[in-house]
């Protein structure tokens, strides 16, 4: 073999190689071509097989996807996008994105296109009608050195419907609680009036006691019902101050543990003083719910142990019962809304399963936690609340406190003139009975017009205190009536107290603006009425 | 040896498997194989003047050989690498 022969052999095999490689390219055996552009830079051009997974991903995704020019013309979209806007693909390509979205929101869209990113919720427009609710998400990409926008349409109609339904459920619960409060208020008043009668009949005394306790219990349930909705949606605002948790727990338990001690579990309370920054009313709710829960699930010969103290930097409240316990698989779920351990439990134990949800939310609002522990069926449960501690406030002025109290007690015996405006006949009657039983002078009206007429009669002396229901019939609500009373001669001397079934903060705000000194949520305890009366000095009438 | 591919396509995976199997069988202990995704390392593709993927380059011993396309054809792969065809035993 000569050198020439070798060269020829090499040339021949190179030719074969080139021929084979060209053939492979021709027959599509390759994934991509790498070709130089005008700058000499090699760019990758993929053929179908390399591109297919991405294409399948984009075509099959549940979101509508489109590539737009920076001015909003659709240069590419997937099938889902065409389905969502309700037009065939060939009519969507080249169309302006604005033609599928509501005109009034054109500015938002233009700003997003210009800015290159953004997200908003709207409805798609089909034949001039607004249809599916969607979330529009815009971002930027560079394709072939040209800036483009990518737009994703997500159908959120079912999510939005669920949110609406959830909202109307909350509103329904609030209305229900409101409607329940009015009759409860009347019953509470009636029971108080009964208690003031000199009853000697043991049966009547016992019945009165039962009604009183049960109504209080119902009022608490209604409060929880209303609060749990607000707690879940984050509408509860804490009024924080330093609170001695031990005192708060003892006070709450003594109010709960009424009734015959032989017929309920024993409650052992062990406390050491520990201070937290909290809302006294909400802390009582936490304690009340945990102890009621323990009472509900413990046999009458059992013992409930309540401990309050400091562990490290935490103030700890622990409620341990000897009840039915919690199975391990239920422990993580026990604080979820409407979950109650053991669906087999006797329904007579009642409960909506909202108490524990409320406890957790309230503990969290205080920057704390709550945990449940149980060794299982029949072995009892222990609930532990941990809250951050704060330093005890400087020695409280005990003397001043007791002097104020004795003043209040003294004044309690003085008679006041009271105006009562409420369209509910039973409520009015009960407040009247309670107030008269305490020796006060009561006049009343079922609506604003008649209340004003009453006040303008010369022989009627202006009242010291006016209790006014906010939801009055006729054209004048409680706020308007309050404003009119303020404008009467001597009207500014009258202490105005709002009564309402709604306990929302925004209502309190409105009642303050209307000139109310206080806003009481029904059912109003007779003691609360008395406190309002004690807050004024009786007018000296000449 | 260098194998240039683009992403995880069926053809890439087949090429990797076929080249590795053949080298293990015929060149065990005497070869090195680098697999380069030109998406991830475009500069390397540029350097070798790669025009299509998959491409297999036999760097040595001389002469250098290039094979473009389907690597699962064993006879073609052997020829492309300049290796002797199967020797019947």
Interface residues (C-beta under 8 A of the other chain):
Chain A: X10 X13 X14 X17 X20 X21 X23 X24 X25 X27 X29 X30 X31 X32 X33 X34 X35 X41 X42 X44 X46 X49 X50
Chain B: X5 X6 X7 X9 X10 X11 X12 X38 X39 X42 X45 X46 X50 X51 X52 X53 X54 X63 X65 X66 X67 X68 X69 X70 X76 X79 X80 X82
